[in-house]
Amino acid sequence: MNVGQLVGHGTIRMAVMGLEERRATAKELEQMKKLVAQSMEDGAFGLSSGLVYPPGYYSDTEELVELCKVAAPYGGIYTSHIRGERETIVQALREAIEIGERAGLPVGGIS
């Protein structure tokens, strides 16, 4: 069996911010980036997000881009349970694509 683990954006965010309903400060973002780097060094295959659930729901695109930029040099990927379906699917897919393009890593496993 082949298994590849992803570091969860929600797990990283909760470790630094709990369930705060706001954008991350610069200091908090730096702490999250360090945790992503450590996870990648420990063998994670990339970053996953659940943007319809707390705490991911409270994050913005910029936060995700910055965290994915950390995973990119390790050959990481970005996967996501995107922000919306049905009426908002196009915008949600655009956000996922934008994150991958700006961070320089592949996007896959969108649900």
C-alpha positions in Angstrom: 0.0 0.0 0.0 1.2 3.5 -0.9 0.2 6.3 1.4 1.1 10.0 1.3 0.2 12.4 4.1 -0.8 16.0 3.6 -0.4 18.7 6.3 -3.9 20.1 7.1 -4.3 23.9 6.8 -6.9 23.7 9.5 -4.6 21.9 11.8 -1.8 24.4 11.2 -4.2 27.3 11.7 -5.7 25.9 14.9 -2.2 25.3 16.3 -1.4 29.0 15.9 -4.7 30.8 16.1 -7.3 28.4 17.6 -10.7 29.1 16.0 -10.3 32.8 15.7 -12.7 34.3 13.1 -10.2 36.7 11.5 -7.2 37.0 9.2 -3.9 35.9 10.5 -1.4 38.6 11.7 2.0 38.7 10.1 3.5 37.0 13.2 0.8 34.2 13.1 1.4 33.7 9.4 5.2 33.3 10.0 4.4 30.7 12.7 2.1 28.8 10.3 4.8 28.9 7.6 7.3 27.3 10.0 4.9 24.5 10.9 4.3 23.9 7.2 8.0 23.7 6.5 8.5 21.3 9.4 5.7 19.1 8.1 7.2 19.1 4.7 10.6 18.2 6.1 8.9 15.4 8.1 7.6 13.9 4.8 4.3 15.6 4.0 3.4 15.5 0.3 1.7 19.0 0.4 -1.0 21.1 2.0 -4.7 20.4 2.1 -7.4 22.8 3.1 -11.1 22.6 4.0 -12.4 26.0 3.2 -16.1 25.4 4.0 -15.2 24.4 7.6 -13.8 26.4 10.5 -11.1 27.4 10.8 -10.3 27.3 7.1 -13.4 29.3 6.4 -11.9 32.3 8.1 -8.7 32.3 6.0 -8.2 34.3 2.9 -6.5 33.5 -0.4 -3.3 35.3 0.5 -2.8 33.1 3.6 -3.2 30.0 1.5 -0.8 31.3 -1.2 1.9 32.1 1.4 1.6 28.6 3.1 1.7 26.9 -0.3 4.8 28.8 -1.2 6.5 27.0 1.6 5.4 23.6 0.4 6.3 24.3 -3.3 10.2 24.0 -3.0 9.7 20.5 -1.4 7.7 19.4 -4.5 4.5 19.7 -2.6 0.9 19.8 -3.9 -2.2 21.7 -2.9 -5.5 20.0 -2.4 -8.8 21.5 -1.2 -12.3 21.1 -0.2 -13.1 24.4 -1.9 -15.1 27.2 -0.6 -18.3 26.5 -2.4 -20.3 24.3 -4.8 -23.2 24.8 -7.1 -23.7 28.6 -7.4 -20.2 29.5 -6.3 -18.2 26.6 -7.9 -16.6 28.8 -10.6 -15.3 31.3 -8.1 -14.1 28.5 -5.7 -12.3 26.7 -8.5 -10.7 30.0 -9.6 -9.4 30.5 -6.1 -7.8 27.0 -6.0 -6.2 27.6 -9.4 -4.9 31.0 -8.3 -3.4 29.6 -5.2 -1.5 27.0 -7.2 -0.3 29.4 -9.8 0.8 32.1 -7.4 2.5 29.6 -5.1 4.1 27.6 -7.9 2.8 24.2 -7.1 0.3 21.7 -8.6 -3.3 21.7 -7.5 -5.2 18.4 -7.3 -7.8 16.5 -5.3 -10.4 19.3 -5.5 -13.7 18.4 -3.8 
